[in-house]
Structure formats: C-alpha cells, structure tokens
Amino acid sequence: MTSRSAPQTTPKVLRLADHRFGPDVLAGVEEVLASGQLTLGPRVAEFEHAVAAHVGVAHAVAVSSGTAALHLALVGLGIAPGDEVVLPDFTHPATGNVVLHRGARPVLVDVDPGTYNLDAGALERALTPRTRLVIAVDLFGLPADYPALEKVLGPRGIPILCDAACSLGAELSGESPARRGEAAIFSFHPRKILTTGEGGMIVTDNPGLATRLARLRNHGFERRGEQAVFHELGFNYRMSDVLAVLGSAQLPRLTEIVDRRNYLARLLSARLEPLEGIRAPATPAEGVRPTFQAYVAVLDEEVDRGRFIAALADKSIESTIGTYALHAQPSFREVCGTEPGDVPVSWMLAQRSVALPLHPSLSETDILWIAESVSSALEETT
Ligand SMILES: *Cc1c(COP(=O)(O)O)cnc(C)c1O
C-alpha cells in the first residue's frame, strides 16, 4: 500500500534541508570531547586549512556564524560611520544588518529578475564618492556576475566583499566565486551547503587582514611574549572545535554534494518548465556552477503564495519564501528612506518567490512528487 509508485501515500515530510551525519562524524566529536580542547583548538585550525585549500585562498578564519563573519569582515575592511556600503536589496537581512551595526549607510540596489543577483547597471548608478565597499551576494548559491561588477568597480578602486554564505562549492570559470573579492564569507547554518549547526568563515588572500580578523574574533587578544595584549576592541566570535569537526567531515564530499544538488535541480526544472503559473530558476550560464543552496522559483502574480505554500504543506512538502526585500523592512526603511516597492524587482521577488525542497537526501521519486504537487497546488491556488 505504501509503494513509492503511489506517492500520494508518501508518509515522510520533505524538508527544505536535511543533513545526515554518519558514525565517522560522531567519532570525531567524541575525540574532541575526550581531548578537553573545546574551542580554538587544532580542529578549528584543521577546518580552516581544509576550507582555504578547497576554495584556493591563502587564509581562513573560522567564526561563530555567517553573520559574525560579515560583521568582522566589515570591521577588518575599515567600514566606519558615514561610509556607504552597496549591497543587493534582495538578500538575507544579515547582509544589511552588519552595515547598520557599523553605523555605515546601506545602499540597497536592485537585482536581476532572472538570476536574483546584483544588477551591475543599477550598481553603477548607486555609486557615490562615499562608496567604500560593495557586498556581492551569491544568492541561493548562484555566483554573482563578478566580471560585470569588476568592470564597474575595478577602475574606481572599490573593493568587493563576497557574501558567499550560500555558495561554498560553486564555480565561476573553474574557480570558487569566493576568490573574486578582497575577502569572502561562508555560513554553516543548517540551510547551507555544509553545516556545523551554527558557524561561519572568512577567507582572504590578504595576510594582514587575516591576522587582524583572527585577533578580532577573540576579543582582540594577542600574545606578546609572556603578555596578553588587547590592543583593539574585539568580539567573541569564536568557533568551537566540537563544531569544526562536523565541517571537516563533510568537506571531502562537497563536490559530490553540489553535483547531486545540480542534478536534482535540473530534474525539477525540467518538470516545472512546462507548468503555467511558475517560473523555474534560471539555467546557469556557461562556466557557472551554482550550489542550489535553495531552489527558488517565481510564482505568477495570480498565484496566492500563502495558499500555495499551505497546499504543499498539506502534501507533506515544506516550502517557504525566497528571501526578503530589505528596503521594505522597518529596520532599513528609516535609515534608507525607502517605502515598500521602491526597489521594484526585489520587491516583486520578495512577494512571489518560493523555495522548494532540494538537497542530496532527496530521491528522483521525491523530485517527481514535488513537481506533481506543485502542479496541483498551482491549480488549487490560481
Ligand atoms: C544565511 C545567510 C547569511 C547569514 O548566515 P548565518 O550563518 O545564519 O549568520 C548571510 N548572508 C546570506 C546571503 C545568507 O544566506
């Protein structure tokens, strides 16, 4: 009766993210617990070296979250009150919150309706003599259009910070997009490609920046001979060794994980493309390998998104909105002087985008069931 050829009876819930840890990972955790060195120990250093090697950068600094990584990076890059920091309007609030935490001014720029990433033309129009930094987000794991951004920013000498929270394992012309900026940050939140529960990392080729970030994450602590010196105001943004082993254990499988995500995304898109009422995410351009951290489609205006999400939940399929239009959030409206709708493409995407389950634990049958359920949910809610 519970045959997989009759998916209507599928008893399990298809979650947006679903990470599995094997006995090897648990053994690693036990080892750390037995060692007594629970933070800033050898496991954190090991994880940093492994990520740096994977990305192809010289330095990595592990921290307690992707948000902590963004915040530290802004401190390290010298962002201060009065500075303008340009970022896409359609992104996780963390990307903009850290700018506010610095007392700097977020300049929220519209995105491309196909890729959901920063629009280089809109970016160029937003630059002023006070622009100190551009945060490029590889949203949902699709690398931003770095060649176009670099063309605008290179001649002006404005640095890029890559918010690569979603794009560990992505590629742009055979390289990690995280190599494109002065620094890049990753998140290891459970909805990301690789998870430590909570965690983040900053990568950079700049040795001075890396040394300073490593100090700043630990209260500004520096050992000078016998003495501990705190010569700069820092934070406690440390990562625990207990969590670092989780990350190191997943890293060797990263390529395989991202391959599987791309394969499942192609399968799902092929099923969604013929449907009316929904637009599948853009097919990646030549030389672009996304991670599909989230599989985000766009509903037609006529579809009631709330009811669509509820209809999928009735079929045991978890779904949610894509992400937020920052200019419409109360915490940004006052500082930025914006009204909901002022950044039009982002606003449209914030109303109509929907994230569907996509992760390596799904089977082909699960994907077909998702596509079939989307089709019937569209019929019910249009
Ligand atoms: C998840 C995410 C963050 C924040 O990462 P945390 O680890 O949750 O703090 C920042 N930026 C983007 C684009 C994200 O998706």
The ligand as an SDF file (V2000), in Angstrom:
LIG
                    3D

 15 15  0  0  0  0  0  0  0  0999 V2000
   22.4590   32.5550    5.7260 C   0  0  0  0  0  0  0  0  0  0  0  0
   22.9700   33.8100    5.1720 C   0  0  0  0  0  0  0  0  0  0  0  0
   23.6720   34.7190    5.9700 C   0  0  0  0  0  0  0  0  0  0  0  0
   23.8200   34.5630    7.4700 C   0  0  0  0  0  0  0  0  0  0  0  0
   24.4750   33.4130    7.8610 O   0  0  0  0  0  0  0  0  0  0  0  0
   24.2770   32.8740    9.3960 P   0  0  0  0  0  0  0  0  0  0  0  0
   25.2820   31.7770    9.4930 O   0  0  0  0  0  0  0  0  0  0  0  0
   22.8720   32.4010    9.5070 O   0  0  0  0  0  0  0  0  0  0  0  0
   24.5700   34.0030   10.3030 O   0  0  0  0  0  0  0  0  0  0  0  0
   24.1940   35.8490    5.3640 C   0  0  0  0  0  0  0  0  0  0  0  0
   24.0260   36.0810    4.0540 N   0  0  0  0  0  0  0  0  0  0  0  0
   23.3420   35.2430    3.2530 C   0  0  0  0  0  0  0  0  0  0  0  0
   23.2000   35.5450    1.8050 C   0  0  0  0  0  0  0  0  0  0  0  0
   22.7730   34.0950    3.7940 C   0  0  0  0  0  0  0  0  0  0  0  0
   22.0510   33.2790    3.0120 O   0  0  0  0  0  0  0  0  0  0  0  0
  1  2  1  0
  2  3  1  0
  2 14  2  0
  3  4  1  0
  3 10  2  0
  4  5  1  0
  5  6  1  0
  6  7  2  0
  6  8  1  0
  6  9  1  0
 10 11  1  0
 11 12  2  0
 12 13  1  0
 12 14  1  0
 14 15  1  0
M  END
$$$$
